[in-house]
């Protein structure tokens, strides 16, 4: 008898339903806040599949989400900082990919969960780095973002931390994050493909997840245009922390 999981890109029906719901919720957060898609997808899906299979899918969806929103936010992007950040991130991403391929699944879950948890706690408590506003800070942020992107597809979170320390409107921050993550994730996906991490199954899962992604992005953007992002941002960070703790628990239990 044929294994039914073969019809769902290697996922059981229950796992597929869970994954579709997780992608929709992550897309809802992304459409509203401009970040959080990859972190939510990696942290939630790493509970059911190895991180090395999740990170390329997250990068694929990050690119798809950003392309869909690019024309709406392009003119609001802080381009001078974005160019420097991307250049530095291109150096850090291969290091992150190397880290991803070198660690075991459980070790990678710990790394991912601690990265997301630490960044989320810093954001939650309003951590500020007022002294790090020069070109060196931008380069350092880009490098760390690249490593985080390559290893855990959470390259946007270091950038959010940086933007918390500068005076920029929510519209500019959101637009810059979206376009930055589009280019960074596209580059990361290419590096992952060169490293052999982008398989047919990864692409199939990415294609399947595009439908809930589109619905979530559209609904999240609709909410952003009509309400203050602060309350939903707090919700997103709380959810990230819960998922990070679940990831640590999963790794501890083996």
N, C-alpha and C positions, 0 to 999 in steps of 0.2 A: 504493500500500500504506500502511495506517495506521501512523503512528509508534508503536511499542510503548511509548515513554516516556510517552505520554499516559495510559496505564493505571496509572502509578505516580507520580502527582502531579508530573510533570515530571522524574522521576529514572529513570535506566536501572536495569535489574535489579541490576547490580553495585553501583551507588551506593545503591540502596534497602537491599540486604543490609548494606552497610557502615553506613548510617544507623541501621538497626534495632539492630545490634550496639552501636553507639556510645551510643544512647539507653539500652539495657539496662544497660551498664556504668556510665553516668552515674547512672542510677536506683539501682543497687546502692550506689554511693558515697553518694548522697543519703539513702537509707534508713538507712544506717549512721551517717553523720556529721552529717546535718542540713543540709549545704551541698554545693556542688560541682556540682549538676545542670546549671545554666545554663552555668557556666564550661566544663564538659566538653563539653556539647552544642555551644555556640558555637565552641569551639576546634576540635573535631573536624569538625563539619559545614561550617564555613567553608572547609575544604579542598576541598569539592566544590560548594558553592553560594555565592552572594554573601552577605556578612554581613547586609545589609538584609533578606534573606529568612529568615535563620536566627534573628536576635534575637527577632522576634515568635513564632516557633515555640517557642523556649526559654521565653519568658514564659508562653505557653499551657500548656506542660508543667509549669512551676513551679507554676502555680495548681492544675492537676490533681493534682499530687503532694501539695501541701499540703492540699488539701481531703480527700484520702483519709486523711491522717494527723492531721487537726485534732482530732478527738474524743479521740485517744489522748494528745495532748500539751498540750491547751488549759490545763489547770490548773497546768502547770509553767512557763508563760510569765512572764517578767519584764515585767509590763505597764507600770509607770511609765516605764521606759526605752524600751519599744517604742513607746508613743504619741508621745514626743518624736522618736524616730528616724523614724517614719513621716511626721510633719508636715514635717520637714526634707527627707526624701527626695522628697516630693511636689513640692517646689520644684525639686529637682535633676533629676528625671526628664525634664521637657520640654527642658531644656538638653541632656541626653544624646541625646534623640531628634533634636534639631536637628543635633547633631554627626554622628549616624548618617546623616542625609539629605544632609549637606553634603559628606562625604568620599567619595572613590572606593573601590571594593571593596578594592584592594590597600592603600590608606592605612588603611582600617578594620581590615583584618587585622593591620596593624602595631600600631594602637592597642589592639585586643583582646588580641593576643598579649603586648604589653608590660605591659598592666594585669594579666593573669593571671600572667605570669612574675614580675613584681615582687612581687605579693601573695603568691604561692606561696613565693618565696625568703624573704620576711620571715617567713612562718609556719614554714617549714622550720627556719630558724635561731633561732626563738624570740624574735623582736623584741618588746620590751615598751615601752609608752608610759605609764609609771607616773605621769607628771605630768598626763596628760590624762584626768581622771576626773570632771570637773564637767559641768554642763549645757552649757557651751560646747563641750566635747569631744563630747558626745552629738549636739548640733546639727550640728557640723562633720562628724561621721561619717555622719550621716543625709544631709547634702547631698552629700557625696562618693559615698555609696552610691547616691543617686538618679541622679547623673550617670553612674556606672558601669552602673547598671541600664538606663538609657535608651539608652546608646550601645553597650553590649556584653553586657547581661543578666548581669552579674557583680556585682550589687549586694550579694550576701551576703558577698563577700570582705572589703570594708572593715569590715563588722560583725564578722566573725570576728577581725580584727586588734584591734578595740576590746575584745572580750570576753577576749582573751588577757591584757589588762592589769588585769582585775578578778577578784575571787575569786567564781567561780560554778561550780557543779557541771556536769559534762558533760550531765546530764539537762536542766538549766535552759537552758544555752547552745543545745543541740540543739532544744529546744521553741521557744525564742524565735526562732531562725533560721527554723524552718519556718513559723511564723505570720507573722512579719515579711515573709518572702519571698512568702507567699501574697497579702497585701494589696498589697505593693509591685509585684509582677509583674502583679496584676490591674489596678492603676492604670496601670502602664506599658503594658499591652496596650491599654487604652482610649485612651491618648495616641497609641500607634502606629497604632491604627485611625483616629483623627481625622487623623493625618498621612498616611493612605493606604497604610500599610505592611502592613496585615492584609488579604490577598486571599483569595479562595476557595481558592487553592492552598496558602496558609499554613495555613488551617483544616483542609484535607484532610490535609496532612502531620501536623498535630498530632493529628488523630483516628487516623491510622494508627499513630503512635508511642505511643499510649496503652496498647496491649497490652504491649509490652516494658517500658514505664514501670511498669505495675502489678506485673509479675513482679519487676522489679529492686527496687522499693521494698519489697515484701513480704519478699524474701530479705535485703535489707540491714537491715531492721528486726529480723528474726529473729536476725541475727548480732549486732546492737547489744545486744539483750537478754541475750546470753549471753557476750560477750567484752568486753575493754577496747578502746575505739575507737582508742587511740594508734597501734598498728601499722598498722591499715587507713588511718588518717588520713595517716600517712607515705606509704603507697602511693599514696593519692589525690593528694597534693601532688606526688609524683614524676611521676605520670602527667600532671598539669596542666603541669608544666614541660616535659616531652617534647612535648606537644601544642602548647604555646606556641612552642617552638623550630621545630616543623614549620610552624606558621603564619607565622613570620618567614621561613623558608626559601621557602615558597610565594610570599610577597609579593616577596621578593628576585628570584625567578625569573620573576615576572610571570605 
